[in-house]
Amino acid sequence: MNYFLTEEQQMIKELAAKIADEKIAPVAIQYDEEGKFPHDIMKILADSDLCGVYIAEEYGGLGGGILEMSLVVEELSRACGGISLAFAGTGLGTFPIILFGNEEQKKKYLPDIASGKKLAAFGLTEANAGSDAAGIQTTAVLDGDEYVLNGTKQWITNGGEAEVYTVVACTNRSKGARGFSAFIVEKGTPGFSFGKKENKMGIRASCTRELVFENCRIPKENLLSREGMGFIVAMKTLDRTRPGVASQALGIAQGAFEDAVKYSRQRVQFNQAISSFQAIQHILADMAIQIEAARALVYQTCRFIDSGAKDFSKESAMCKVFASDTAMKVTVDAVQVLGGYGYMKEYPVEKRMRDAKITQIYEGTNQIQRNVIALELIKESSKK
């Protein structure tokens, strides 16, 4: 379907697709098995000027928005959902600076991220603060001209590999969620270390670690916005990055669909290709319908956000839920089309199924997203 991308958007999409097909697809299974972080792929993305597609030109980026970022994530994820996460996770860690950083902070950090010289990560989740983000225990206490951070963040994408971290911590416990603040913390800061690399079911080429803060001192200039804005920083960031998760899911689903179609034309049973069987045709048709519907919702949500809309929590949640649920169903169906071969690791669809599952979980579980959608619907209805 023609989504009327601009010439520049089409070029970005084609370039990302070329990198996915030529550089990522051949090594995806290897990186998954070894749990290898894709530094070499990120170097290729940097050399191709794709790392800064969503960063303003004045800070070294291409000046695009959420749609441009999502186009890259979708194409990379079509080859490997884990490798694409080094790029997408950097976007998640960068948007707090884009949205709430002052001019000095933007000039200091965004050019290196846009050039691909540095990766970023976002530190929100903790052992007892997952869906309930208000349960954050990590603290930041102002001591003279420095904040002292103590606590642990859990399951942080790009943890240990990124150089720039945006971290949410509590600065005033008595104010609840209004007592949270957001900070920029650089790798190598004394008192800032990392836990073990997590052994995950999927997205194994992505690095997931704990962030550990033990009397970690950072300049007070590293505060994003002002004290008490941390929860807002986190929620506004996630509203803009959930379409990125949706795009990851969309790419994973598209890759699985292409695998299934190709296999169905090659696999012969009862003296004919299984693509000639109506049972298989219906599965493929449903996969195509679901993917195209998801793509339409994701692209339109991205355009809505990029248009300057003020409130898009509902739409952002909708596209994340629909695309990730689609990815899970499509990848399961792809395994079914390949039958016994689909269950084997030498074929890519079992990996795609493992990669798809996390898209229903991180950046807010789909159950939490449905809560967000329902509350927004009720709020809208009360205004009529």
N, C-alpha and C positions, 0 to 999 in steps of 0.2 A: 504494500500500500504506500502511496505517496504522502508523506507527512510534510511536504513543502518546506524542507530544510533550506536554509540559505546556502549560498555557494560555499561559504566558509565552514558552516556546520557540516555540509556534505564532505568536504575535504578532511575535516577532523575525524569524521566517522570512518572514512575510507582509509585514512592513515592508521587509525587504531586497529581497524580490521586487518590491514596488511601486517602489522606487528603481531597481532594475535595469531594469524595463520602461519606466518613464517618463523617467528621467534618463540612464541609461547606454546602453541599446540604440540610441537615435536618434543618438548621437555616436560609437559604438564604431569604425566604419570610419574616420571622420575622425581620431580620436585615434590610430588605428593608422598611418594614412598620414603624419600629421604628427609622430608620436613625441611627442605632447603629454602632459605629466604631469597627472593629474586632480585638481589642487588644488580645483577647484570641486565635484567629486563628494565629495571628502573633507570639504569644508565641509558638504555635505548630510548625510553620515553623522554628522558631529559634531553637527549641529543635531537629528538624530534619536536621539541618545544611543546610537548603535551602536558607536562607537569603543571604548567600555569594556566591552563585553559580557563579556569574559573577565577583567576586573579586579575585585578585591574592592570591595564597597560602601564600606568605610572609606577607600578611596583614590579615590573618585568614580566607580567603575564600577558595573555592574549585578549583579556577583557571580556571573556564570555561569562556565562552564568551557570545556573543549575543544569540547564539542558545540555550545554556543551560538556560539562563534567559527566553527566549521565550517559551521553553518547559514547564517551571513551570507556566508561565502566562497563557498559553493555557489551561492547565489542571485545574487550579484554576478557570478560567473564565467559563469553561464548567459547573461548579456548580454555580458560581455567579460572574458576571462582576464587581460588586461593591466591594465585599470583596477582589478580586484579586488585586484591584487597590492600596491597602495599600502596597503590595509588589512591584508592577510595578512603582508606584509613587516614592517609595524609590530609585528604580533604576535610574529614571529620575534625581532625586536630587543628586545621587552619581556619575554619569558619569562625570560631570564637574571636580570632584576631581580626579577621575581615569585618565582622559585624560590630565588635565592641572595642577593638584596639584603638589607641590614640595614634596620632600621626607618627610619633617617634617609634612606637612599637611596630607599626606597619612597615616603616622604612627599614627597621632593624631585621625583621624576620621574614617578611613576604618575598623579597627578591631571591633569597637563597632557596626558599621553598618553590617558587615559580621556576627557577632554573634547574631544579632537581638536585641541587647541591645538598639539601637537607630534607629529611622526611619529618612528618609531624604525627602526633598521637593525641588522643583525648582521654583524660582520666576522670571518669565519673563513678563507675561501678565499684562497689566494695562487697565483701563477703556477706554483709547484712544489709546492703543497699543495692538491690537489683531493680526490680519493678518499682519498689518503694525508694525512689531516689532521695526522698527526704530523710532517709535513715543514715545519711553519711556521718561517719565518725572521724574522718581525717580532720585535723585542726590546723589552723593558721593563726598564730599569735603575733601581733605587732610588737617588735622589740627595737626601739630606736628607729633606725632607717631600714630595718629589715623585718620580713615576716619569717617566723620559724614554723616549718611544716612538720607534722608528725602524723603517721598513719599509713595505711596500705590500700592501694587500689588493685582491683582484681580483674583478670581477663581483658587486659588492655591490648588492643590490636596495634601492631608495630612496636610493642613494648620492648625496650632494649635495643631496637634498631633505629628508632627515630632519634633525632637530635633536639627537637622542640616538642614540649608537652604542655597542653592546656589542661589545668587541673582544678577541680572544684573542691573546696575545703570549707569547714565551718569556722567562722570568725566570731560568731556570737550565738551560743547555744540557746539562749533565752528567747531568741526571735524565731526559732524553728527554721523553716525553709527560707525565711527572709534574713536569716543570719549566715547564709552561705555566700562565699566570694570565689571568684575565678582568678587564676594566676597562670603566668607563663613560667615554666621551669625548664632549664636547659640541662641536657645530658652532661654529666661530668661535674655537676654541682655537688660539693661535699655534703654528705648525708642523704644523697639520692642514689638508690641502688635498685636492682631488679631481682625478682624471684626467678624460679626455674621456668624453663620454656615448657608450656603446657602441651601434653600429648593428646591431640584432638581427634575426633571422629572424621571431620572434614576440614576444608580450607587449611590443609596441613602445610602448604607453602607460605602461609601467613604466620607471623610470629605473635604469640599471645603470652604475655608475662604479667606478673605483679609489678607494681611500682611501689617501692618501699621508701618512706620518708622518716628519717631519724634525726631530729634536730637539724633539718635541712633549711639553711638560711638563704633567702632570696631577696633581692632589693625590693623595696616597696614600690618602685617604679614598674615592677612586673605584675602588679595588680591590674586586671582587666576591668574597665569601667570604674566602678567604685565598690566599696564594701556593701554587702547585702544584695548584690546583683547576680551572684553566682547561679542561683536556680534559674533565673530568667535567661542568663547566658546559655545555660545548658539546654533549656527547652527551645529557645529560638534557634539554636544551632541544630538540634535534632529535627525540627520542623523543616529545615532546609536540606538536611543530609539524608533523610529517609527516602526521598526519591533515588538517591544513590544506591541504597540497599535494594530498592525495587528494580533498579537497572541491573544490579548484579544478578538478582533472581531472574530477570528477563533474559539476560545473556546466557545464564546456565540453562534455562529452559530451551532457548533457541538452539544451543549446541546439542542438547539431548535430542531434540526434534530432528535436527539434521542427521545425527547418527542413526536414529530409528528409520528414517526414510531411506537412507543409503543402504542400511542393512536389509530392509524389507525387499529391496530390488535385487539384492545379491543372493539372499537365502532361498534355496530351492527345497520345497517339500511337495510330495505327491506330483512330481514332475513339472512344477511351476513355481515361479517366484511367489513368496508369501504376500507380496504387495497386491497380488490379484485376489486375495481372499477378503471378503467383505468385513470379516471380524477385524482384520488388521487395518483395512481402509477406514473404518469408523474410529478406531483409536487414533490414527494419524489425523483424521479430520478434526476430532475434538481437540487434539493437541494444538493444531494450527489455529483454531478458533480462540482458544484460551490465550495463546501467546499474543495474537493480534489485538485482542481486547485489552490485555494487560499493557501492551505497548502504547495503545491509544490513550489509556488513562495515565500512564507514566509521562509520556511526552506532553500531554495537555496540562498535567499538574506542574511540570517543570516550566512550561510557558506561563502559566498562571503566576507562579512565584516570581519568575523573571520580569513579569509585567509591572512589578512594584506593588502587588497586592499586600495588604497589611495583615490579613488573617487567613492562614491556609493550613492550620493544624489538622482540620478534618480531611482536606484533600490529600495532604501529605500522608496521613495515616491510611487513608483509603488505598492509595496506590501501593504503599508498602505491603499492606495486607493482601491485596488482590494478586500482586505480582509474585509474592513469596509463596502464597498458597498454590498459585499456578505452577511455579517452579517445582514444588514438591510433587504435585500430581503428575506433571509432565515427565519428570525424571523417573518416577515409579512406573509410569506407563512405558517409557522407553526401555527400561529394564525388562518389562514384560514382553515387548515386541522382540527383543533380542533373545528372550528365553534363557536357557542355560548359559549362553555366551554372555548375556547381560550381567550375570552374577559373577563373572570372572574379572579379575583385576587387569588382565591384558586388554580388555575393552573399556572405553572411557565412561560408559553410562553409569556404572556402579559408583564411580568417583563423583560424577555429577549429582547423583542422588544424595551422597554424603555431604557434598558441598551445599546443596540446596537447603538442607534442614536448618542450618544456622540462620538463614534469612528470615525464618519465622520467629526467631528468638532475639537476636541482638538489635540494638537501637530501639528497644521496646518490643516485648512479645506481642504477637498478633492478638492475644486476649486483651492486653492493655490498650492496643490500638483501637480495638472495638469499643472499649470504654470511652476513649477520647472521641471517637466518631459519634457515639450515642449521646454523650454529654453536649457536644456541639449541636447536634440535631435538636435536642431538647431546649438548649439555650436559644437557638434560632426560632423555634416554635413559640417560645414565650414572648418574643418580641413582636409577633404578629397580632 
